[in-house]
Amino acid sequence: MTNNIKTFRELKKLFKDTEWLKIKFTEEQIRKEQAQFLTNFVQPDANKDEWYWSKYLLDARINTKLQKDVYRFRLLPIQRKYYYQEGLYASVKFENNPIFTIYEVVGVKEKHNHYYPTETKFWINDYTNQIINIKYNRHDIWWNNFFRTKVDTTIRNNFDEMLSEKTFHLAYEKKVYKIVTAKGLDYKDARAKAEKDNPELLVNSQREDKLWRHLYQVKEDKLPDGDIDIFKLRIKDNIYSAY
């Protein structure tokens, strides 16, 4: 079966027929995978760079027909309550609004032990059993190659898009500090006078992009030279040091 899987039924058969514990990896391959660690694999011969999935991370079942234990990965549905939390609804738009279920790859799944070897997800049309979308993760190199050689590449997917360079607009902020010295009957009074004499210090309740915002009372009358930790200058026991 090569590059022609189009239905969920065929995809499940692929998972059932694959002999997962016989798939060989090199240490370099494993280290390139975002979700994989060497501890997830076993190395039968320390003198050979050959690694295999640990059977304890796969789903284990007794095959009564073959009279042996069978270890494999499974495709399980993601609970719909997580569709919004993980942005799965927003990430894909369909013109005809099909009813679908999203599946993920899972190994062992117990109360305190579960293993998700890849971030790949499959959108399955509930009525037609067709795979209608595949979401790959660019860090899942081995899994991407595995599915790309098994599943029909004409099925809608994000493979090319995730490997294309995009433009992003990044916002950064830089905080600027200054110390204002003012006289008053107490700290609160001094602050009021300082803000009266220096309108740029006044808190604007509608905007948070003002240049100066009151922090707290400090020990010094001017800023030290070089990089500073302004919090270390704070007088902690002053009752008017809050915002």
Beta strands, then each sheet from edge to edge (+ up, - down):
strand 1: 41-42
strand 2: 52-53
strand 3: 59-63
strand 4: 68-72
strand 5: 74-77
strand 6: 100-106
strand 7: 109-110
strand 8: 113-114
strand 9: 121-125
strand 10: 131-135
sheet 1: 1+ 2-
sheet 2: 3+ 4-
sheet 3: 5+ 6- 9+ 10-
sheet 4: 7+ 8-
end
